[in-house]
């Protein structure tokens, strides 16, 4: 799977496409593996990674420690982040 990710990201970058890589419902993935996949995508040229949580298992505050101080934002289909504040 890592090879497929890196090949796809490299192909896109070589063809002038900006890449935002995400794993659908990534918060249900084992975090060590998800970290490897995201790092591989970044190393292959992705401009950013996106953590997708369509079932609402995890909010941005839960991701902050995992993201090592990088800015974290979120959007939810339902819940406090889905309403205009």
Secondary structure, 3 states (H helix, E strand, C coil): CHHHHHHHHHHHHHCCCCCEEEECCHHHCCHHHHHHHHHHHHHHCCCEEEECCCCCCCCHHHHCCCCCCCCCCCCCCCCHHHCCC
